[in-house]
Amino acid sequence: MNPLSQLPSVDRLLASAALLPLISSHGRAVVTEATRAALAAAREAVKQGAPLPGEAMLIARVGAGVTAKMAPRLRPVFNLTGTVLHTNLGRAPLPEEAVQALVMAARNPCALEYDIDSGGRGDRDDIVNELLCELTGAEAATVVNNNAAAVFLLLNTLAPKKQVIVSRGELIEIGGAFRVPDIMSRAGARLVEVGTTNRTHLRDFAEAINPRTAMLMKVHASNYAIHGFTHAVPEAELAALAHDRGLPFVIDLGSGTLTDLAAYGLPHEPTPREAIVAGADLVTFSGDKLLGGPQAGLLVGRKELIAKIKKNPLKRALRVGKLTLAALEAVLALYRDPERLHLRLTAVRQLRRPEAEIAAQAARLLPALLSALGELPVTAQIIALKSQIGSGSLPVDRLPSAGFAIRPVGKKSGVLNRIEAALRGVTPPLRPVIGRIEDGALLLDLRCLDAKDEQDFLDTLAGLRAG
Ligand SMILES: *Cc1c(COP(=O)(O)O)cnc(C)c1O
């Protein structure tokens, strides 16, 4: 007798009581699809000589199939990489104030482009315009999808078919394929490189200016630093030269922190206010780097230039939605209270966490880690680490931190990859843990593990031990 004929039909499996809870939570269509897939796979396996699976086994496979298919792809993880503003992990986590604002905007109609006072049409940029001007000293502001879009829109508006003069030392690539020369050409502007990689002088800019020049531009070198025999032209001198020739001077700041981070014990990073004071006519920066907000590109500067940028039809294609504006407004409002910013803004709070506090957390969690690792041929210790800020900010500065180093006993280095994969591979509702393997050790930097998430972290470790 053909063993395949002994497999139950789709209808019979679907009628089994064991599948009812799955159908009621995910719907009949999804469970039917998973049942067909489980039966097809079983048919193939049996043809290859596998034993005939029982009905309980098939139902378990249907359940696993449904769970895997329905699990959200955008899963929360523990960022224990040691890079605080990790681009691949979504950069800055939002503060609670922004989360609340975002939920409110998601749930309700809101005055996005509606002027409640007059009952007439409003401008979505007005939601954050006043805050941005107040915090940067600029005359006007506009918001787009990210800083790459801000730079693109700026160039496309002010320099189509015209020349933009940039120092060779600033023709950078940011991770994820943002290259200044490429953005420039796609925006329709002609790049004019001046100076050399390590040294550029004011006369290099002055000699390059001609009737086809649209602007002088400075790009913050973000993710790399050059040391030694170097020279860059101070911003105020570039601004004076540009204005003397009737040209705008623009700065792509990359990571825009709205306050002097040195006041919070962190390395200084240039601010949009400093750029405006130095004479920049337009400044662009990201919303989700050091600023600590949602993904957005912020453009601030002179009123007539911002007005021109807002009239570019591409602004419509690059604009942000109400969720972004809600979160951005809430984050910007936190900057009005600098005394408590470091307590309320998640990114700054994480960047400032003292090493001793992180080490104490490590001591608290070590027993659970050791128990999760069980009999595996590894050691786990608390060690001092250096966190990075990330997202191209302050590339040479490192923050003293603490965490775990898991090392193989003897030469069994494959075990580290297995543990790393297991920490990543936990199934929902457990949250994957993302660490890094470096110098023969699996490192888990605890800087970004908030106290409120410790229990979830312990759950993941317990899940690991069970698996
Ligand atoms: C990060 C960065 C960008 C790109 O910003 P996104 O917000 O990621 O689009 C552009 N320029 C500089 C200098 C940067 O550091």
The ligand as an ORCA input file, in Angstrom:
! r2SCAN-3c Opt
* xyz 0 1
  C      24.958     60.442      8.665
  C      25.322     61.494      7.699
  C      24.545     61.712      6.566
  C      23.328     60.885      6.265
  O      22.344     61.117      7.214
  P      21.052     60.140      7.309
  O      20.197     60.789      8.339
  O      21.588     58.810      7.712
  O      20.435     60.113      5.967
  C      24.919     62.700      5.703
  N      26.016     63.459      5.938
  C      26.793     63.274      7.034
  C      27.995     64.128      7.240
  C      26.473     62.278      7.956
  O      27.223     62.080      9.045
*
